[in-house]
Amino acid sequence: MSVLLALRAHGLRELLTAVPALRALHDARPRHRLVLAAPGWLRPVVELAACVDELHATPMAAGLRWNAAAPTFAVNLNDCGAESIRALLATDPERMITHRHKDFPQVPGPLYEPGLPDTVRWCRLLDWAGIPADSARLDITPPPECTGERRSIVVYPGGAPARRWPADRFATVAAGLREWGGPVRIVGSAADRPLALSVAAQAGLPENDVLAGELTLRQLAATVADASLVLSGDTGVGHLATAFGTPSVLIFGPDSPAVWGPPPERAAHVALWAGHPGDPRADTPAPGLAMISAAEVLAAADRQLSGHVRV
């Protein structure tokens, strides 16, 4: 069977914004085997998305190792950089779909447009290649083990340093959310656990409400899908809420929600943003995050819980 190889060697946030493009590729070439080159730890969510035939574990673009027959198509959903183009060209594809790059004048492609919503960006790339794509197809079916109770409020205070809202403000909001009566769960990775424990302690939550470091990725997905509300920064957890239609309040900075946020027509998701872009690779929180108060976030969360809209 012919192979269509798509590269998206990033994290959970980036995987989920590529889902519409992956669905379009799968539909457009049903007789091809669609192989996604992405980090292996994402496999549980890749399986839930059900839009590729195989995951080829690839920690980063430069780490792509392809020992199979040359793919019929190689699609760069990773970025517009030379490294990803070089990695895909090394697989010797019959055809390459990527944005244009000055170092590879022999490879055609559209210009990369900064500022586009990330879901739209990759769909437009496919449109340029003659493959129709709908950026709205980002929904994922919740895991079958979900209970559907939707009682817990899920708080994720972690994320990349530049995108991390202050921990004491997460704690203030978490304490206020206790008044809704349901459990407030603090989630994250094992590395996030000290932060999660600190937030819980400041919020007056018991340690058994801290699930950071205790859940597999699939269990985390089920926890998000079953939540009544998700509170997070611009993270993979926030994007899971969007994919599952779980009501959410998402705190953005330094990247604009116009690029990384949920579609604005989806009322279940509120994106808060102070309007100050910054360096997403910085080692400290973006200055704009400090301009978003705990009161503003708590008010948005209260409105979401009052409505319980799921879209």
Buried (B, 14 or more C-beta within 10 A) or exposed (E): EEBBBBBBBBBBBBBBBBBBBBBBBBBBBEEBBBBBBBBEEBBBBBEBBEBBBEBBBBEBBEEBEBEEEEBBBBBBBBBBBEBBBBBBBEBEBEEBBBBBBEEBEEBEBBEBEEEBBBBBBBBBBBBBBEBEBEBEBBBBEBBEEBEEEBEBBBBBBBBBEBBBBBBBBBBBBBBBBBEBEBBBBBBBBEEBBEBBBBBBEBBEBEEEBBBBBBBEBBBBBBBBBBBBBBBBBBBBBBBBBBBBBBBBBBBBBBBBBEBBBBBEEBEBBBBBBBEBBBEBEBEEBBEBBBBBEBEBBBBBBBEBBEEEEEE
